[in-house]
C-alpha cells in the first residue's frame, strides 16, 4: 500500500524543440542521459517551437505528433533530429521515409500532413512558448525555471539534474 502523503507523479521537463535545429540535435545526448538517469521519475514532454528560418520545421512538428499517436514519438523525433541536414534538403519525403523505416503507417502520416490534424497542437505549443519567453530552441522548462539551450548547452544537463533531484526530494518529503 502506498503512503497517501507522497506522490508518485514524475517531475515534468518541457523540451521546446524544433526538428530541423542543429542545436536540438546536439541536445539529444543530454536528453538520453536524463532519461537513463531518472527513468519514469522524469516526464519529458516534447513541445514544438518551429522557427521560421527552417522551411520544413512546421511539417516535421506535425509529423512528430502523428508519430506520437502511432506510438513512435521518441524514435521518430530522434531519427529526424539525427538528420537535420537531410530534412532541410528533402523535406516531407524525408519525414515519410523516416516513418517507413520505423514501421509506421506512412499513409496515415501523409494524410495527417495534408489534412493538418496536428496544426492546432503545434500552434498551441508555439503560442505558449512565446508567452513564457521561449525565443529559440532547445529551451527547457522545469520546476518553473526556463533554461535557454539555444544560447548554450553548457551545464544545462547538470542544472536540469539538480532541479529534478530537488523536486523529487521535495515531493518525497511532503
C-alpha positions as CSV (number, residue, x, y, z in Angstrom):
1,X,0.0,0.0,0.0
2,X,1.3,3.4,-0.9
3,X,1.6,6.3,1.5
4,X,-1.2,8.8,0.7
5,X,1.1,11.7,1.8
6,X,3.6,11.1,-1.0
7,X,3.1,11.5,-4.7
8,X,4.4,9.2,-7.4
9,X,3.9,11.9,-10.0
10,X,7.0,12.5,-12.1
11,X,8.8,15.8,-12.4
12,X,7.9,17.4,-15.7
13,X,10.5,18.7,-18.1
14,X,9.1,20.5,-21.1
15,X,11.5,20.4,-24.0
16,X,10.8,23.2,-26.5
17,X,12.3,21.8,-29.7
18,X,12.5,22.2,-33.4
19,X,13.2,19.2,-35.5
20,X,15.3,21.0,-38.1
21,X,17.5,22.6,-35.4
22,X,21.2,21.5,-35.2
23,X,21.3,22.7,-31.5
24,X,18.3,20.4,-30.7
25,X,20.2,17.5,-32.3
26,X,23.2,18.4,-30.0
27,X,20.9,18.2,-27.0
28,X,19.9,14.6,-27.8
29,X,22.7,13.1,-25.8
30,X,21.8,15.1,-22.7
31,X,18.1,14.1,-23.1
32,X,19.1,10.4,-23.4
33,X,21.3,10.7,-20.3
34,X,18.5,12.3,-18.3
35,X,16.0,9.6,-19.4
36,X,18.5,6.9,-18.4
37,X,19.2,8.5,-15.0
38,X,15.7,9.3,-13.9
39,X,13.5,6.9,-15.9
40,X,9.8,7.4,-15.3
41,X,10.5,9.8,-12.4
42,X,11.1,12.5,-15.1
43,X,8.5,13.0,-17.7
44,X,9.9,14.7,-20.8
45,X,7.3,16.4,-22.9
46,X,8.1,17.5,-26.5
47,X,6.9,21.0,-27.1
48,X,7.0,22.3,-30.6
49,X,8.6,25.6,-31.5
50,X,9.3,25.6,-35.2
51,X,11.4,28.5,-36.3
52,X,10.6,30.4,-39.5
53,X,14.1,30.2,-40.8
54,X,13.7,26.4,-41.1
55,X,11.4,25.6,-44.1
56,X,10.4,22.1,-43.0
57,X,10.2,22.5,-39.2
58,X,6.4,23.1,-39.1
59,X,5.7,19.9,-41.2
60,X,8.3,18.0,-39.0
61,X,6.4,19.1,-35.9
62,X,3.1,17.8,-37.3
63,X,4.8,14.5,-38.4
64,X,6.2,14.1,-34.8
65,X,2.7,14.5,-33.4
66,X,1.5,11.8,-35.8
67,X,4.4,9.6,-34.7
68,X,3.4,10.1,-31.1
69,X,-0.2,9.0,-31.9
70,X,1.3,5.9,-33.6
71,X,3.4,5.1,-30.5
72,X,6.8,6.0,-32.2
73,X,7.3,9.5,-30.8
74,X,10.7,9.3,-29.3
75,X,12.3,7.1,-32.0
76,X,10.8,9.3,-34.7
77,X,12.0,12.6,-33.1
78,X,15.5,11.2,-32.5
79,X,15.7,9.9,-36.1
80,X,14.6,13.2,-37.6
81,X,16.9,15.2,-35.4
82,X,19.8,12.9,-36.2
83,X,19.5,14.0,-39.9
84,X,18.6,17.7,-39.8
85,X,20.6,18.4,-43.0
86,X,18.6,15.7,-44.9
87,X,15.3,17.2,-43.6
88,X,16.5,20.6,-44.9
89,X,17.4,19.1,-48.3
90,X,14.4,16.7,-48.8
91,X,11.5,18.0,-46.7
92,X,8.3,16.0,-46.4
93,X,9.5,12.9,-48.4
94,X,12.3,12.5,-45.8
95,X,9.7,12.7,-43.0
96,X,7.7,9.9,-44.7
97,X,10.9,7.8,-45.2
98,X,11.7,8.0,-41.5
99,X,8.2,6.8,-40.7
100,X,8.6,3.9,-43.1
101,X,11.9,2.9,-41.5
102,X,10.2,2.8,-38.1
103,X,7.3,0.7,-39.4
104,X,4.8,3.5,-39.0
105,X,1.7,3.8,-41.1
106,X,3.1,6.1,-43.7
107,X,-0.2,6.6,-45.5
108,X,-1.7,7.9,-42.3
109,X,1.3,10.2,-41.8
110,X,1.0,11.5,-45.3
111,X,-2.8,12.2,-44.7
112,X,-2.0,13.9,-41.4
113,X,0.4,16.3,-43.2
114,X,-2.3,17.0,-45.8
115,X,-5.3,17.4,-43.6
116,X,-3.5,19.3,-40.9
117,X,-4.9,17.4,-38.0
118,X,-1.9,18.3,-35.8
119,X,-1.7,22.0,-36.7
120,X,-3.6,23.2,-33.6
121,X,-1.2,21.3,-31.3
122,X,1.8,22.7,-32.9
123,X,0.3,26.2,-33.0
124,X,-0.7,26.0,-29.3
125,X,2.8,24.9,-28.3
126,X,4.4,27.7,-30.2
127,X,2.0,30.3,-28.7
128,X,2.6,29.0,-25.2
129,X,6.3,29.1,-25.8
130,X,6.2,32.7,-26.9
131,X,4.0,33.6,-23.9
132,X,6.6,32.2,-21.4
133,X,9.6,33.7,-23.2
134,X,10.9,30.9,-25.4
135,X,12.9,32.6,-28.2
136,X,14.9,29.7,-29.6
137,X,15.5,26.0,-29.4
138,X,16.2,24.0,-27.4
139,X,14.7,25.6,-24.4
140,X,13.7,23.7,-21.3
141,X,11.2,24.4,-18.6
142,X,11.4,22.5,-15.3
143,X,10.1,23.5,-11.9
144,X,9.1,26.9,-13.2
145,X,12.6,27.7,-14.4
146,X,13.3,28.5,-18.1
147,X,16.7,27.3,-19.4
148,X,17.7,28.5,-22.8
149,X,19.7,25.9,-24.6
150,X,19.7,27.8,-27.8
151,X,22.3,30.1,-26.5
152,X,24.5,27.4,-24.9
153,X,24.1,23.8,-23.9
154,X,26.9,24.2,-21.4
155,X,26.0,23.0,-18.0
156,X,22.3,22.6,-18.8
157,X,22.1,18.8,-18.2
158,X,23.7,19.3,-14.8
159,X,21.2,22.2,-14.0
160,X,18.3,20.0,-15.0
161,X,19.6,17.2,-12.9
162,X,19.9,19.5,-9.9
163,X,16.4,20.8,-10.3
164,X,15.0,17.3,-10.8
165,X,16.7,16.0,-7.7
166,X,15.5,18.9,-5.6
167,X,11.9,18.5,-6.9
168,X,11.9,14.7,-6.3
169,X,13.3,15.2,-2.8
170,X,10.7,17.9,-2.0
171,X,8.0,15.6,-3.4
172,X,9.2,12.7,-1.3
173,X,9.3,14.9,1.9
174,X,5.7,16.1,1.5
